[in-house]
Amino acid sequence: MRQIGEILIEQGSIEKEKMKLAFRLKPRGTIIGNWLIKTQLITTQELGTASAVQCGVPYFDIDARVVAT
């Protein structure tokens, strides 16, 4: 399975040098995707798209306000 950072770089969401720096500064035990969002280096949509690529599934941006229960 490809690493999420590699995918984010390939899709143009983050530059390689910024990703390297984020990995160095990320607190131990923190998931890199969460850290990148918290530090506003990527958006949740960019992480969702990259995660979908990583898992080999389509990405759907669902607005939670529209979902009916």
Distance bins in CASP14 RR format, pairs under 12 A and 6 or more apart:
PFRMAT RR
TARGET T0000
AUTHOR 0000-0000-0000
RMODE 2
METHOD distances of the structure
MODEL  1
1 7 0 0 0 0 0 1 0 0 0 0 0
1 51 0 0 0 0 0 1 0 0 0 0 0
1 53 0 0 0 0 0 1 0 0 0 0 0
1 54 1 0 0 1 0 0 0 0 0 0 0
1 55 0 0 0 0 1 0 0 0 0 0 0
1 56 0 0 0 0 1 0 0 0 0 0 0
2 8 0 0 0 0 0 1 0 0 0 0 0
2 9 0 0 0 0 0 1 0 0 0 0 0
2 10 0 0 0 0 1 0 0 0 0 0 0
2 11 0 0 0 0 0 1 0 0 0 0 0
2 50 0 0 0 0 1 0 0 0 0 0 0
2 51 0 0 0 0 0 1 0 0 0 0 0
2 53 1 0 0 1 0 0 0 0 0 0 0
2 54 1 0 1 0 0 0 0 0 0 0 0
2 55 0 0 0 0 0 1 0 0 0 0 0
2 56 0 0 0 0 1 0 0 0 0 0 0
3 9 0 0 0 0 1 0 0 0 0 0 0
3 10 0 0 0 0 0 1 0 0 0 0 0
3 19 0 0 0 0 1 0 0 0 0 0 0
3 23 0 0 0 0 0 1 0 0 0 0 0
3 32 0 0 0 0 1 0 0 0 0 0 0
3 33 0 0 0 0 0 1 0 0 0 0 0
3 50 0 0 0 0 1 0 0 0 0 0 0
3 51 0 0 0 0 0 1 0 0 0 0 0
3 53 0 0 0 0 0 1 0 0 0 0 0
3 54 0 0 0 0 1 0 0 0 0 0 0
4 10 0 0 0 0 0 1 0 0 0 0 0
4 11 0 0 0 0 0 1 0 0 0 0 0
4 13 0 0 0 0 0 1 0 0 0 0 0
4 14 0 0 0 0 0 1 0 0 0 0 0
4 19 0 0 0 0 1 0 0 0 0 0 0
4 22 0 0 0 0 0 1 0 0 0 0 0
4 23 0 0 0 0 0 1 0 0 0 0 0
4 31 0 0 0 0 1 0 0 0 0 0 0
4 32 1 0 0 1 0 0 0 0 0 0 0
4 33 1 0 0 1 0 0 0 0 0 0 0
4 34 0 0 0 0 0 1 0 0 0 0 0
4 35 0 0 0 0 0 1 0 0 0 0 0
4 36 0 0 0 0 1 0 0 0 0 0 0
4 37 0 0 0 0 0 1 0 0 0 0 0
4 42 0 0 0 0 1 0 0 0 0 0 0
4 46 0 0 0 0 0 1 0 0 0 0 0
4 47 1 0 0 1 0 0 0 0 0 0 0
4 48 0 0 0 0 1 0 0 0 0 0 0
4 49 0 0 0 0 0 1 0 0 0 0 0
4 50 1 0 1 0 0 0 0 0 0 0 0
4 51 1 0 0 1 0 0 0 0 0 0 0
4 52 0 0 0 0 0 1 0 0 0 0 0
4 53 0 0 0 0 1 0 0 0 0 0 0
4 54 1 0 1 0 0 0 0 0 0 0 0
4 55 0 0 0 0 0 1 0 0 0 0 0
5 11 0 0 0 0 1 0 0 0 0 0 0
5 12 0 0 0 0 0 1 0 0 0 0 0
5 13 0 0 0 0 1 0 0 0 0 0 0
5 14 1 0 0 1 0 0 0 0 0 0 0
5 15 0 0 0 0 0 1 0 0 0 0 0
5 16 0 0 0 0 1 0 0 0 0 0 0
5 18 0 0 0 0 0 1 0 0 0 0 0
5 19 1 0 1 0 0 0 0 0 0 0 0
5 20 0 0 0 0 1 0 0 0 0 0 0
5 22 0 0 0 0 1 0 0 0 0 0 0
5 23 0 0 0 0 1 0 0 0 0 0 0
5 26 0 0 0 0 0 1 0 0 0 0 0
5 31 0 0 0 0 0 1 0 0 0 0 0
5 32 1 0 0 1 0 0 0 0 0 0 0
5 33 0 0 0 0 1 0 0 0 0 0 0
5 35 0 0 0 0 0 1 0 0 0 0 0
5 36 0 0 0 0 1 0 0 0 0 0 0
5 41 0 0 0 0 0 1 0 0 0 0 0
5 42 0 0 0 0 1 0 0 0 0 0 0
5 46 0 0 0 0 0 1 0 0 0 0 0
5 47 0 0 0 0 1 0 0 0 0 0 0
5 50 1 0 0 1 0 0 0 0 0 0 0
5 51 0 0 0 0 0 1 0 0 0 0 0
5 53 0 0 0 0 0 1 0 0 0 0 0
5 54 0 0 0 0 1 0 0 0 0 0 0
6 12 0 0 0 0 0 1 0 0 0 0 0
6 13 0 0 0 0 0 1 0 0 0 0 0
6 14 0 0 0 0 0 1 0 0 0 0 0
6 16 0 0 0 0 1 0 0 0 0 0 0
6 19 0 0 0 0 1 0 0 0 0 0 0
6 20 0 0 0 0 0 1 0 0 0 0 0
6 23 0 0 0 0 0 1 0 0 0 0 0
6 32 0 0 0 0 0 1 0 0 0 0 0
6 50 0 0 0 0 1 0 0 0 0 0 0
6 53 0 0 0 0 1 0 0 0 0 0 0
6 54 0 0 0 0 1 0 0 0 0 0 0
7 13 0 0 0 0 1 0 0 0 0 0 0
7 14 0 0 0 0 0 1 0 0 0 0 0
7 19 0 0 0 0 0 1 0 0 0 0 0
7 32 0 0 0 0 0 1 0 0 0 0 0
7 33 0 0 0 0 0 1 0 0 0 0 0
7 36 0 0 0 0 0 1 0 0 0 0 0
7 42 0 0 0 0 0 1 0 0 0 0 0
7 46 0 0 0 0 1 0 0 0 0 0 0
7 47 0 0 0 0 1 0 0 0 0 0 0
7 48 0 0 0 0 0 1 0 0 0 0 0
7 49 0 0 0 0 1 0 0 0 0 0 0
7 50 1 0 1 0 0 0 0 0 0 0 0
7 51 0 0 0 0 1 0 0 0 0 0 0
7 52 0 0 0 0 1 0 0 0 0 0 0
7 53 1 0 1 0 0 0 0 0 0 0 0
7 54 1 0 1 0 0 0 0 0 0 0 0
7 55 0 0 0 0 0 1 0 0 0 0 0
7 56 0 0 0 0 0 1 0 0 0 0 0
7 59 0 0 0 0 0 1 0 0 0 0 0
8 14 1 0 1 0 0 0 0 0 0 0 0
8 15 0 0 0 0 1 0 0 0 0 0 0
8 16 0 0 0 0 1 0 0 0 0 0 0
8 18 0 0 0 0 1 0 0 0 0 0 0
8 19 1 0 0 1 0 0 0 0 0 0 0
8 22 0 0 0 0 1 0 0 0 0 0 0
8 23 0 0 0 0 0 1 0 0 0 0 0
8 32 0 0 0 0 1 0 0 0 0 0 0
8 33 0 0 0 0 1 0 0 0 0 0 0
8 35 0 0 0 0 0 1 0 0 0 0 0
8 36 1 0 0 1 0 0 0 0 0 0 0
8 37 0 0 0 0 0 1 0 0 0 0 0
8 41 0 0 0 0 1 0 0 0 0 0 0
8 42 1 0 0 1 0 0 0 0 0 0 0
8 43 0 0 0 0 0 1 0 0 0 0 0
8 45 0 0 0 0 0 1 0 0 0 0 0
8 46 1 0 0 1 0 0 0 0 0 0 0
8 47 1 0 0 1 0 0 0 0 0 0 0
8 48 0 0 0 0 1 0 0 0 0 0 0
8 49 0 0 0 0 1 0 0 0 0 0 0
8 50 1 0 1 0 0 0 0 0 0 0 0
8 51 0 0 0 0 1 0 0 0 0 0 0
8 53 0 0 0 0 1 0 0 0 0 0 0
8 54 0 0 0 0 1 0 0 0 0 0 0
9 15 1 0 0 1 0 0 0 0 0 0 0
9 16 1 0 1 0 0 0 0 0 0 0 0
9 17 0 0 0 0 1 0 0 0 0 0 0
9 18 0 0 0 0 1 0 0 0 0 0 0
9 19 1 0 1 0 0 0 0 0 0 0 0
9 20 0 0 0 0 1 0 0 0 0 0 0
9 22 0 0 0 0 0 1 0 0 0 0 0
9 23 0 0 0 0 0 1 0 0 0 0 0
9 36 0 0 0 0 0 1 0 0 0 0 0
9 41 0 0 0 0 0 1 0 0 0 0 0
9 42 0 0 0 0 0 1 0 0 0 0 0
9 46 0 0 0 0 0 1 0 0 0 0 0
9 50 0 0 0 0 1 0 0 0 0 0 0
9 53 0 0 0 0 0 1 0 0 0 0 0
10 16 0 0 0 0 1 0 0 0 0 0 0
10 19 0 0 0 0 0 1 0 0 0 0 0
10 46 0 0 0 0 0 1 0 0 0 0 0
10 49 0 0 0 0 0 1 0 0 0 0 0
10 50 0 0 0 0 1 0 0 0 0 0 0
10 53 0 0 0 0 1 0 0 0 0 0 0
10 54 0 0 0 0 0 1 0 0 0 0 0
11 19 0 0 0 0 0 1 0 0 0 0 0
11 42 0 0 0 0 1 0 0 0 0 0 0
11 43 0 0 0 0 0 1 0 0 0 0 0
11 45 0 0 0 0 0 1 0 0 0 0 0
11 46 1 0 0 1 0 0 0 0 0 0 0
11 47 0 0 0 0 0 1 0 0 0 0 0
11 48 0 0 0 0 0 1 0 0 0 0 0
11 49 1 0 0 1 0 0 0 0 0 0 0
11 50 1 0 0 1 0 0 0 0 0 0 0
11 51 0 0 0 0 0 1 0 0 0 0 0
11 52 0 0 0 0 0 1 0 0 0 0 0
11 53 1 0 0 1 0 0 0 0 0 0 0
11 54 0 0 0 0 0 1 0 0 0 0 0
11 59 0 0 0 0 0 1 0 0 0 0 0
12 18 0 0 0 0 0 1 0 0 0 0 0
12 19 0 0 0 0 0 1 0 0 0 0 0
12 41 0 0 0 0 0 1 0 0 0 0 0
12 42 0 0 0 0 1 0 0 0 0 0 0
12 46 0 0 0 0 1 0 0 0 0 0 0
12 49 0 0 0 0 0 1 0 0 0 0 0
12 50 0 0 0 0 1 0 0 0 0 0 0
13 19 0 0 0 0 1 0 0 0 0 0 0
13 22 0 0 0 0 0 1 0 0 0 0 0
13 33 0 0 0 0 0 1 0 0 0 0 0
13 36 0 0 0 0 1 0 0 0 0 0 0
13 37 0 0 0 0 0 1 0 0 0 0 0
13 41 0 0 0 0 1 0 0 0 0 0 0
13 42 1 0 1 0 0 0 0 0 0 0 0
13 43 1 0 0 1 0 0 0 0 0 0 0
13 44 0 0 0 0 0 1 0 0 0 0 0
13 45 0 0 0 0 1 0 0 0 0 0 0
13 46 1 0 1 0 0 0 0 0 0 0 0
13 47 0 0 0 0 1 0 0 0 0 0 0
13 48 0 0 0 0 1 0 0 0 0 0 0
13 49 1 0 0 1 0 0 0 0 0 0 0
13 50 1 0 0 1 0 0 0 0 0 0 0
13 51 0 0 0 0 0 1 0 0 0 0 0
13 53 0 0 0 0 0 1 0 0 0 0 0
14 20 0 0 0 0 0 1 0 0 0 0 0
14 21 0 0 0 0 1 0 0 0 0 0 0
14 22 1 0 0 1 0 0 0 0 0 0 0
14 23 0 0 0 0 0 1 0 0 0 0 0
14 32 0 0 0 0 0 1 0 0 0 0 0
14 33 0 0 0 0 0 1 0 0 0 0 0
14 35 0 0 0 0 0 1 0 0 0 0 0
14 36 1 0 0 1 0 0 0 0 0 0 0
14 37 0 0 0 0 0 1 0 0 0 0 0
14 39 0 0 0 0 0 1 0 0 0 0 0
14 40 0 0 0 0 0 1 0 0 0 0 0
14 41 1 0 1 0 0 0 0 0 0 0 0
14 42 1 0 1 0 0 0 0 0 0 0 0
14 43 0 0 0 0 0 1 0 0 0 0 0
14 46 1 0 0 1 0 0 0 0 0 0 0
14 47 0 0 0 0 0 1 0 0 0 0 0
14 50 0 0 0 0 1 0 0 0 0 0 0
15 21 0 0 0 0 1 0 0 0 0 0 0
15 22 0 0 0 0 0 1 0 0 0 0 0
15 36 0 0 0 0 0 1 0 0 0 0 0
15 41 0 0 0 0 1 0 0 0 0 0 0
15 42 0 0 0 0 0 1 0 0 0 0 0
16 22 0 0 0 0 0 1 0 0 0 0 0
16 23 0 0 0 0 0 1 0 0 0 0 0
17 23 0 0 0 0 0 1 0 0 0 0 0
17 24 0 0 0 0 0 1 0 0 0 0 0
17 41 0 0 0 0 0 1 0 0 0 0 0
18 24 0 0 0 0 0 1 0 0 0 0 0
18 25 0 0 0 0 0 1 0 0 0 0 0
18 35 0 0 0 0 0 1 0 0 0 0 0
18 36 0 0 0 0 1 0 0 0 0 0 0
18 39 0 0 0 0 1 0 0 0 0 0 0
18 40 0 0 0 0 0 1 0 0 0 0 0
18 41 1 0 0 1 0 0 0 0 0 0 0
18 42 0 0 0 0 1 0 0 0 0 0 0
19 25 0 0 0 0 0 1 0 0 0 0 0
19 26 0 0 0 0 0 1 0 0 0 0 0
19 32 0 0 0 0 1 0 0 0 0 0 0
19 33 0 0 0 0 0 1 0 0 0 0 0
19 35 0 0 0 0 0 1 0 0 0 0 0
19 36 0 0 0 0 1 0 0 0 0 0 0
19 39 0 0 0 0 0 1 0 0 0 0 0
19 41 0 0 0 0 1 0 0 0 0 0 0
19 42 0 0 0 0 1 0 0 0 0 0 0
19 50 0 0 0 0 0 1 0 0 0 0 0
20 26 0 0 0 0 0 1 0 0 0 0 0
20 32 0 0 0 0 0 1 0 0 0 0 0
20 41 0 0 0 0 0 1 0 0 0 0 0
21 32 0 0 0 0 0 1 0 0 0 0 0
21 35 0 0 0 0 0 1 0 0 0 0 0
21 36 0 0 0 0 0 1 0 0 0 0 0
21 39 0 0 0 0 1 0 0 0 0 0 0
21 41 0 0 0 0 1 0 0 0 0 0 0
22 30 0 0 0 0 0 1 0 0 0 0 0
22 31 0 0 0 0 0 1 0 0 0 0 0
22 32 1 0 0 1 0 0 0 0 0 0 0
22 33 0 0 0 0 1 0 0 0 0 0 0
22 34 0 0 0 0 0 1 0 0 0 0 0
22 35 1 0 0 1 0 0 0 0 0 0 0
22 36 1 0 1 0 0 0 0 0 0 0 0
22 37 0 0 0 0 0 1 0 0 0 0 0
22 38 0 0 0 0 0 1 0 0 0 0 0
22 39 1 0 0 1 0 0 0 0 0 0 0
22 40 0 0 0 0 0 1 0 0 0 0 0
22 41 1 0 1 0 0 0 0 0 0 0 0
22 42 0 0 0 0 1 0 0 0 0 0 0
23 30 0 0 0 0 0 1 0 0 0 0 0
23 31 0 0 0 0 0 1 0 0 0 0 0
23 32 1 0 0 1 0 0 0 0 0 0 0
23 33 0 0 0 0 0 1 0 0 0 0 0
23 35 0 0 0 0 1 0 0 0 0 0 0
23 36 0 0 0 0 1 0 0 0 0 0 0
23 39 0 0 0 0 0 1 0 0 0 0 0
23 41 0 0 0 0 0 1 0 0 0 0 0
24 32 0 0 0 0 0 1 0 0 0 0 0
24 35 0 0 0 0 0 1 0 0 0 0 0
25 32 0 0 0 0 0 1 0 0 0 0 0
25 35 0 0 0 0 1 0 0 0 0 0 0
25 36 0 0 0 0 0 1 0 0 0 0 0
25 38 0 0 0 0 0 1 0 0 0 0 0
25 39 1 0 0 1 0 0 0 0 0 0 0
25 41 0 0 0 0 0 1 0 0 0 0 0
26 32 1 0 0 1 0 0 0 0 0 0 0
26 33 0 0 0 0 1 0 0 0 0 0 0
26 34 0 0 0 0 1 0 0 0 0 0 0
26 35 1 0 1 0 0 0 0 0 0 0 0
26 36 0 0 0 0 1 0 0 0 0 0 0
26 37 0 0 0 0 0 1 0 0 0 0 0
26 38 0 0 0 0 1 0 0 0 0 0 0
26 39 0 0 0 0 1 0 0 0 0 0 0
26 41 0 0 0 0 0 1 0 0 0 0 0
27 34 0 0 0 0 0 1 0 0 0 0 0
27 35 1 0 0 1 0 0 0 0 0 0 0
27 38 0 0 0 0 1 0 0 0 0 0 0
27 39 0 0 0 0 0 1 0 0 0 0 0
28 35 0 0 0 0 0 1 0 0 0 0 0
29 35 0 0 0 0 1 0 0 0 0 0 0
30 36 0 0 0 0 0 1 0 0 0 0 0
30 37 0 0 0 0 0 1 0 0 0 0 0
30 38 0 0 0 0 1 0 0 0 0 0 0
30 39 0 0 0 0 0 1 0 0 0 0 0
31 37 0 0 0 0 1 0 0 0 0 0 0
31 38 0 0 0 0 0 1 0 0 0 0 0
31 47 0 0 0 0 1 0 0 0 0 0 0
31 51 0 0 0 0 0 1 0 0 0 0 0
32 38 0 0 0 0 0 1 0 0 0 0 0
32 39 0 0 0 0 0 1 0 0 0 0 0
32 41 0 0 0 0 0 1 0 0 0 0 0
32 42 0 0 0 0 0 1 0 0 0 0 0
32 47 0 0 0 0 1 0 0 0 0 0 0
32 50 0 0 0 0 0 1 0 0 0 0 0
32 51 0 0 0 0 0 1 0 0 0 0 0
33 39 0 0 0 0 1 0 0 0 0 0 0
33 41 0 0 0 0 1 0 0 0 0 0 0
33 42 1 0 0 1 0 0 0 0 0 0 0
33 43 0 0 0 0 0 1 0 0 0 0 0
33 44 0 0 0 0 1 0 0 0 0 0 0
33 46 0 0 0 0 1 0 0 0 0 0 0
33 47 1 0 1 0 0 0 0 0 0 0 0
33 48 0 0 0 0 1 0 0 0 0 0 0
33 50 0 0 0 0 1 0 0 0 0 0 0
33 51 0 0 0 0 1 0 0 0 0 0 0
33 54 0 0 0 0 0 1 0 0 0 0 0
34 41 0 0 0 0 0 1 0 0 0 0 0
34 42 0 0 0 0 0 1 0 0 0 0 0
34 44 0 0 0 0 0 1 0 0 0 0 0
34 47 0 0 0 0 1 0 0 0 0 0 0
34 51 0 0 0 0 0 1 0 0 0 0 0
35 41 0 0 0 0 1 0 0 0 0 0 0
35 42 0 0 0 0 1 0 0 0 0 0 0
35 47 0 0 0 0 0 1 0 0 0 0 0
36 42 1 0 1 0 0 0 0 0 0 0 0
36 43 0 0 0 0 1 0 0 0 0 0 0
36 44 0 0 0 0 1 0 0 0 0 0 0
36 46 0 0 0 0 1 0 0 0 0 0 0
36 47 1 0 0 1 0 0 0 0 0 0 0
36 48 0 0 0 0 0 1 0 0 0 0 0
36 50 0 0 0 0 1 0 0 0 0 0 0
36 51 0 0 0 0 0 1 0 0 0 0 0
37 43 1 0 0 1 0 0 0 0 0 0 0
37 44 1 0 1 0 0 0 0 0 0 0 0
37 45 0 0 0 0 0 1 0 0 0 0 0
37 46 0 0 0 0 1 0 0 0 0 0 0
37 47 1 0 0 1 0 0 0 0 0 0 0
37 48 0 0 0 0 0 1 0 0 0 0 0
37 50 0 0 0 0 0 1 0 0 0 0 0
37 51 0 0 0 0 0 1 0 0 0 0 0
38 44 0 0 0 0 0 1 0 0 0 0 0
38 47 0 0 0 0 0 1 0 0 0 0 0
40 46 0 0 0 0 0 1 0 0 0 0 0
41 47 0 0 0 0 0 1 0 0 0 0 0
42 48 0 0 0 0 1 0 0 0 0 0 0
42 49 0 0 0 0 1 0 0 0 0 0 0
42 50 0 0 0 0 1 0 0 0 0 0 0
42 51 0 0 0 0 0 1 0 0 0 0 0
43 49 0 0 0 0 1 0 0 0 0 0 0
43 50 0 0 0 0 0 1 0 0 0 0 0
43 61 0 0 0 0 0 1 0 0 0 0 0
44 50 0 0 0 0 0 1 0 0 0 0 0
44 51 0 0 0 0 0 1 0 0 0 0 0
44 59 0 0 0 0 0 1 0 0 0 0 0
44 61 0 0 0 0 1 0 0 0 0 0 0
44 62 0 0 0 0 0 1 0 0 0 0 0
44 64 0 0 0 0 0 1 0 0 0 0 0
45 51 0 0 0 0 0 1 0 0 0 0 0
45 52 0 0 0 0 0 1 0 0 0 0 0
45 59 0 0 0 0 1 0 0 0 0 0 0
45 60 0 0 0 0 0 1 0 0 0 0 0
45 61 1 0 1 0 0 0 0 0 0 0 0
45 62 0 0 0 0 0 1 0 0 0 0 0
45 63 0 0 0 0 0 1 0 0 0 0 0
46 52 0 0 0 0 0 1 0 0 0 0 0
46 53 0 0 0 0 0 1 0 0 0 0 0
46 59 0 0 0 0 0 1 0 0 0 0 0
46 61 0 0 0 0 0 1 0 0 0 0 0
47 53 0 0 0 0 0 1 0 0 0 0 0
47 54 0 0 0 0 0 1 0 0 0 0 0
47 59 0 0 0 0 0 1 0 0 0 0 0
47 61 0 0 0 0 0 1 0 0 0 0 0
48 54 0 0 0 0 1 0 0 0 0 0 0
48 55 0 0 0 0 1 0 0 0 0 0 0
48 56 0 0 0 0 0 1 0 0 0 0 0
48 57 0 0 0 0 0 1 0 0 0 0 0
48 58 0 0 0 0 0 1 0 0 0 0 0
48 59 1 0 1 0 0 0 0 0 0 0 0
48 60 0 0 0 0 1 0 0 0 0 0 0
48 61 0 0 0 0 1 0 0 0 0 0 0
48 62 0 0 0 0 0 1 0 0 0 0 0
49 55 0 0 0 0 0 1 0 0 0 0 0
49 56 0 0 0 0 0 1 0 0 0 0 0
49 57 0 0 0 0 0 1 0 0 0 0 0
49 58 0 0 0 0 0 1 0 0 0 0 0
49 59 1 0 1 0 0 0 0 0 0 0 0
49 60 0 0 0 0 0 1 0 0 0 0 0
49 61 0 0 0 0 1 0 0 0 0 0 0
50 56 0 0 0 0 0 1 0 0 0 0 0
50 57 0 0 0 0 0 1 0 0 0 0 0
50 59 0 0 0 0 1 0 0 0 0 0 0
51 57 0 0 0 0 1 0 0 0 0 0 0
51 58 0 0 0 0 0 1 0 0 0 0 0
51 59 1 0 0 1 0 0 0 0 0 0 0
51 60 0 0 0 0 0 1 0 0 0 0 0
52 58 1 0 0 1 0 0 0 0 0 0 0
52 59 1 1 0 0 0 0 0 0 0 0 0
52 60 0 0 0 0 1 0 0 0 0 0 0
52 61 0 0 0 0 0 1 0 0 0 0 0
53 59 1 0 0 1 0 0 0 0 0 0 0
60 66 0 0 0 0 0 1 0 0 0 0 0
60 67 0 0 0 0 0 1 0 0 0 0 0
61 67 0 0 0 0 0 1 0 0 0 0 0
62 68 0 0 0 0 0 1 0 0 0 0 0
END
